[in-house]
């Protein structure tokens, strides 16, 4: 099974130039965030003499309202945004897989109770609850990650549950059950590898929406607080200067947009690789 | 009929649990609610009296039932900030949001259906690729960024459209209202259409491979008739799902869009209430929105059998 996927993967990307572009963008952004320290400018260094200068050779992205180099802030902000998106996705995926596999594997009353919990949580207005919760908890990266992670696992859980229900009818799963393997081992060693492709697709889409949510929360002043930046909070700051320095708003938004669209696109391409029976491609 | 009743009972059950969650959420909030009612030099006794009168001394489940009883009677309490009835404030803001969201919803659907169907028809051809790309943009673009960019282009640079509020000062004409609606509606419509098109397209592609399409073509029906008459009827199912999911947006509004454009609706009210820690208002808006999500899902579920007789719910 694995070899088939590994063979199909490069083929899917070779034929599809945009997919390749999307992956390159993601790799570039990740590298830029990780190696942000290589850029010799301090993103928090205030230099009021040079505030609001347009992009130039010395400041490739210009400076913001406090004279801080915008490129440096974008790099470090990108690090925050990507980190939050990634970790929130991890949290969301772990909860979703746990709930989904347990629900799908055991069925019965466990399934009913867990799915009701999913129903209740999906009936809550997600963004509103996120805003409410971030107003309560102390602001910062950790809170944002936990809030986003706790409110986005439900769709993954549903998908995982559906896949688990079909996966547990496979022969080797039945054999394991019959030969007395403990349920936890079956779920971990057999079922999860079967549903891994679906999980990967959901996770990619999940990162994209996590990044969007983090930037929206930061845009409202919750989440990452100054002087630390994330792309969303940079946009919040830029609103007031839209007439004098529009690039302050355009750049972080563009970066968010490129990141999110690359993840969404990759997720769809991966779905095409892993689920060839969907006729929509 | 029993399935309908079962479904409705399920929904009521979920509503109750959601109400407990909403109540718990606001009770978990840091800070003592008494603080808004007291002054620094009041005696301990007096503070306790106030606490008693607000019912804060009672055990938490009693407080919940008191709140629930109030809700069922339509009493959502008073705003902590301006002491007006919460219900009044919500009802005040509702028309503005419904105008914005309702218009956007209708226009989104009108735009998305032909685009989605055509996208399916010309699958993988140029038209499909363009529409597909635009839909990617629509789901990936941060709404607040799109809003800011549009404001910059049309209000700051070209100066042809207003960027804030619902009316210009002193101008109550319909035309003015329309001008104010254009930018926020565009933002909402763009994001919505992107989402709708994906559902409609994938559903239509599946439909186009069905037998009845082949039969109709054999009968000589034009592609147009097949698409917009026969396929459309079968694509109604996902459209209803989406519309059911969008019902809550009619009320909770586009929180982000309303805040940026200063549109005086429920979304803005929600954000303001969170910023000012106005708990009764927060509770009410959350409950309201959750209620609409549940009703929307229920309505969509029940409508399935009306639209598709093969689905036996009724």
Interface residues (C-beta under 8 A of the other chain):
Chain A: X116 X119 X120 X122 X123 X124 X125 X127 X128 X129 X131 X132 X133 X135 X136 X208 X212 X215 X216 X219 X220 X232 X235 X238 X239 X242 X243 X246 X249 X250 X252 X253 X254 X256 X257 X260 X261 X264 X265 X278 X279 X280
Chain B: X13 X14 X15 X17 X18 X21 X22 X25 X26 X28 X29 X30 X136 X137 X139 X140 X141 X142 X143 X144 X145 X148 X149 X151 X152 X156 X201 X202 X205 X206 X209 X248 X252 X255 X256 X259 X260 X270 X271 X274 X275 X277 X282 X285 X286 X289 X290 X293 X294 X297
